[in-house]
Amino acid sequence: MSRATAVLFDVDGTLVDTNYLHVHAWARAFREENIDVASWRIHRSIGMDGSSLVANLSGDASDAVQQRLKDRHSDLYKDGADLIVRLPGARELLYHLAENGARVVLASSAPEDELAITRKVLDSDDAITAATSSKDVDTAKPDPGIVEMALKRAGVAADRAVFVGDAVWDGEAATRVGVPFIGLRCGGVADCELEKAGAQAVFDDPLDLLRRLPTTLIGAHLHADDHPTT
């Protein structure tokens, strides 16, 4: 394993402003199937495995209905893709990390077609070392499989990585395999919930994290990389 530093990023709600588009798409999908689910419950589930989200919120819906829900959500989400924008500082943060020797990995469990949309919005491929998607695991967050795959692709051990995300599911997945977690508020989750999920620190958005990077474990890793002990 390399002694380089890796920063693993959730994408939706962390680097791109998509969480409420996901909520809207899921809400419409549920209502089209005459399943009554309040939007706040959907929001609290954003970031977890899609199949788990549907199973948890659709009650005793049949497998066929659950599949229709997932397909309809995907279609509605893509229909609204022109609304997706980068969150403040996202591109600048990724490039700053890459230029300072960090390996940047998008630890996403989104389907490939959705990830392609957000990567285009990010416009930061030159700064990205590797990425994951839903095809890499059977079950997404809070199962730690995506984090483990991201570590593998970064070529580093857990103690040389930090995970940045906006959801409790990110924190639970990262901390299960010993990766420190930094939370961002831009996904709409409260500090106390992110901290309960293991966040060592919480920032407003990527720009806030970038400005205060020297105060974080990421900053400490980068400083150590620049000043190795002999």
Disulfide bonds with the S-S distance in Angstrom:
none
